Amino acid sequence: MEIIEAIHARHSTRAFKDTPVPVETLTDIVRDAQQTPSWGNSQSWQVAIATGATLERIKQGFADATQTGLTENADLSKVHRGDFSAFANQNMGHWVGTFHPIIESDPTTYWDSRGHLYRAPAIAYLLLDQSPNSWSIYDLGAFSETLMLAATGRGVQSLASYELVKYPDIIREAIGLPNKKFVAMGVALGYEKPEKTLNQFRTDRVPVDQILTIAD
Ligand SMILES: Cc1cc2nc3c(=O)[nH]c(=O)nc-3n(C[C@H](O)[C@H](O)[C@H](O)COP(=O)(O)O)c2cc1C
């Protein structure tokens, strides 16, 4: 798949088949993502991919945590709409307005899927060392996008989601990560269910002239 085609084909998948992604494919995707540029080629990122029994433990741990009302404590703390600019708020409002009818049209599928971490067969946790600086976080964002584009190019769908990292202690415990390892983000990987509403939902973008200035 050509790169421009992959950029436009990638979209958030919120319901996966239980078909596993081969270890070689997961490894290839991460190797591709390593081509991401970073400050001084620092490559601060690390990746832990949970599959199989480990991922089942994480899914069960998240379900139990939700049931008991455990307070979310993501390592990159959650931001609220008030923390964003007016422009970003307008865009988020538009997204909510288009996405919520999708949820409401089939709430059982949405909440069941989300409650099981989208039933993804693999989740790539993007890790940093404790107290990362702003440029490492910038680099990790770029790494995340390269990873998702590489997945698209290799026929694997993806979802970057806060929902996947809101209880990082459960993830550290299940994978055996040291306490100081920062679980910055999670990217679900797998094969999309041919699901009429959730997975066929597509987002739009503001016209480019709203975000672009070319000064000559
Ligand atoms: C940092 C980040 C956090 C996200 N968290 C969630 C989430 O918690 N739940 C969700 O359904 N989607 C989540 N998403 C997916 C976005 O909603 C999605 O990328 C955006 O609406 C654009 O849609 P697209 O990915 O289909 O192009 C997240 C994406 C990013 C980059």
The ligand as a MOL file (V3000), in Angstrom:
LIG
                    3D

  0  0  0     0  0            999 V3000
M  V30 BEGIN CTAB
M  V30 COUNTS 31 33 0 0 0
M  V30 BEGIN ATOM
M  V30 1 C -4.5160 10.4060 22.3230 0
M  V30 2 C -5.7600 9.7430 21.8010 0
M  V30 3 C -6.7050 9.2450 22.6870 0
M  V30 4 C -7.8660 8.6330 22.2120 0
M  V30 5 N -8.7570 8.0830 23.1030 0
M  V30 6 C -9.8820 7.5080 22.6450 0
M  V30 7 C -10.8180 6.9410 23.5530 0
M  V30 8 O -10.6280 6.9630 24.7770 0
M  V30 9 N -11.9440 6.3610 23.0480 0
M  V30 10 C -12.1630 6.3060 21.6850 0
M  V30 11 O -13.1970 5.7470 21.2770 0
M  V30 12 N -11.2960 6.8330 20.7970 0
M  V30 13 C -10.1580 7.4220 21.2470 0
M  V30 14 N -9.2480 7.9490 20.3580 0
M  V30 15 C -9.5300 7.9020 18.9130 0
M  V30 16 C -10.0160 9.2740 18.4080 0
M  V30 17 O -11.3340 9.4960 18.8180 0
M  V30 18 C -9.8850 9.2890 16.8770 0
M  V30 19 O -8.5360 9.1370 16.5220 0
M  V30 20 C -10.4180 10.5830 16.2540 0
M  V30 21 O -11.7930 10.7320 16.5270 0
M  V30 22 C -10.1910 10.6210 14.7340 0
M  V30 23 O -10.8090 9.5030 14.1310 0
M  V30 24 P -9.9800 8.4570 13.2450 0
M  V30 25 O -8.9080 7.8510 14.1350 0
M  V30 26 O -10.9850 7.4140 12.8260 0
M  V30 27 O -9.3680 9.1980 12.1060 0
M  V30 28 C -8.0840 8.5360 20.8180 0
M  V30 29 C -7.1060 9.0150 19.9270 0
M  V30 30 C -5.9590 9.5910 20.4000 0
M  V30 31 C -4.9050 10.0510 19.4140 0
M  V30 END ATOM
M  V30 BEGIN BOND
M  V30 1 1 1 2
M  V30 2 1 2 3
M  V30 3 2 2 30
M  V30 4 2 3 4
M  V30 5 1 4 5
M  V30 6 1 4 28
M  V30 7 2 5 6
M  V30 8 1 6 7
M  V30 9 1 6 13
M  V30 10 2 7 8
M  V30 11 1 7 9
M  V30 12 1 9 10
M  V30 13 2 10 11
M  V30 14 1 10 12
M  V30 15 2 12 13
M  V30 16 1 13 14
M  V30 17 1 14 15
M  V30 18 1 14 28
M  V30 19 1 15 16
M  V30 20 1 16 17
M  V30 21 1 16 18
M  V30 22 1 18 19
M  V30 23 1 18 20
M  V30 24 1 20 21
M  V30 25 1 20 22
M  V30 26 1 22 23
M  V30 27 1 23 24
M  V30 28 2 24 25
M  V30 29 1 24 26
M  V30 30 1 24 27
M  V30 31 2 28 29
M  V30 32 1 29 30
M  V30 33 1 30 31
M  V30 END BOND
M  V30 END CTAB
M  END
